[in-house]
Amino acid sequence: AYGAQAGFSVSLAAGLGMLLFAVLGYRLLQNSTHPHPASLA
């Protein structure tokens, strides 16, 4: 049971990290095409 719990939390953390990375990359892409310096704050 402990191994399944650890595997689930690891996959959940990996999924959240990938989602955060995708959002950051998308915002960087938007900023490079339409610069809004205030949105970086």
Residue, then its C-alpha position, 0 to 999 in steps of 0.5 A: a500500500y505504501g509503494a502505491q501511495a508513493g508512486f501516486s504522489v510521485s506521478l501527481a507531482a510530476g503531472l503538476g510540474m509538467l503543467l506548471f512548466a507548460v503554463l510558464g512556457y505558454r506565458l513566455l511565448q505570449n510575452s515574446t510575441h506580445p510583450h507585457p512587462a507588467s504581467l511578469a510581476 
